[in-house]
């Protein structure tokens, strides 16, 4: 799918996306190829990806609810830990899906509601960049090791070479 997205851009004269400093927006080439990449390669594929993501998120939510009903009597700590990790991944996926929807919705619909240059910039270019930043933030929030923030006064383990350990034992 990624190759399908980039192949049209090899024809730089007819298939391109360029930043227009006059309107502060990204514009696709005004050619038949530009129409194909804006409509099919970009818009329809984005909608299809969103539908697949939403379907997977909904089925995952259903499975989590069904699993909870079946396993409410289980109190194994490993099961509970695994369940928390699954819920964390599910929540991350949902938040990233919402960001992706916001990005596509702004870029293809909201931007058309007003012609003011600042409105267009904020609902297209800025919204696009904001989504990428927030997507990275979601990953950091859900996967950042909090032990990294440990205070300097707490003891830390120092690893040394095995040869140093052997020589200290003699």
Secondary structure, DSSP 8 states (H G I E B T S, - for coil): -HHHHHHGGGSTTTS-EEEETTTTEEEE-SSHHHHHIIIIIIIIHHHHHHHHHHHHHHHHHHHHHHHHHHTTT---HHHHHHHHHHHHHHHHHHHHHHHHHHHHHHHHTGGGG---HHHHHHHTHHHHHHHHHHHHHHHHHHH--GGGG--TTS-------HHHHHHHH-
